[in-house]
Amino acid sequence: MDGVLKDQKKLSPVLAKEKVEQLTSEVKNVGGVLMCIWHNSSINDAGEWKGWRDVLDYNLSLVELHDFSNFDDSDFD
């Protein structure tokens, strides 16, 4: 998710937060499952990834806020 937002969509961390919020709300509205993959290099918040740790933290806070905890992985058995 981080690579798409930064490298393909060319978003700044501020605009990426807006996009993450939009995507999270859309998934919640349709009762979907939100799955995000972040590279460890973006978590270290250094170099080209400066400011992106905040995007991950924001993403995680939205997941908690929208309460995706009702996910039942037995659907995938």
N, C-alpha and C positions, 0 to 999 in steps of 0.2 A: 504494500500500500504506500509506503514511504517513497519508494522509487518512482511510482506512477505519479504521485502528487508533485514531487520535486523535478524529476527529470523529463517525464513525458508531458505533464500538464504545465510545467514551468511555474508552479505556484510558489509564492513566498510562504513562510510558516504561518503568517497571519491569514492569508487566503486559504491555506490548507486547512486551518482550523474551521473556517466557514464551510468548506467542502465536506469535512468529516462530520460536522454537525448536520448538514443536509442529508448525507448518506445514512447516518444513524437514525434520523427521524423517519426517512423513507422506509428503511428496513423495519423499524418498530411499527409504523402505520399499517404495513401489510402482514405483520406477524411473522416476519422472516427471521433468519439467523444471521447475525453479524459476525463475520470472521475476518480478522485482520492479521496480516503478516508484516512484521517490521524486521528489518535487517539490524544486526547488532552494531553495525557501523553508524547507523543513524541515532542510536541510543546514546552514544558517547558524547554527543553535542559538541563536537570539535571539527575544525576544518570546514569543509563544504557542508557539513551537517549542523553547523552552529544554529541554534534556535529550534531545531527539529525535535529535541527531547520534549519540549513544551507541547508540541503537536501530539506526540504519543501520550503524554500525561493527560492532555485534554480529551483525547479519544477514550482513554480508560475511564475518565470521570463521566463522560457521556454514557458509556456502557452501564456504569453503576446507576446513574440517574434514571436511565430508561428501563432499568431492571430487566436485563436479558437473562436473569437467573432461572427462568422457567424453561430453559432449554433442556430437552430430554434426549440424550444421545441414543436412547434405545430405538429411536426412529431409524438409525443407521445400521442396526444389527442385521 
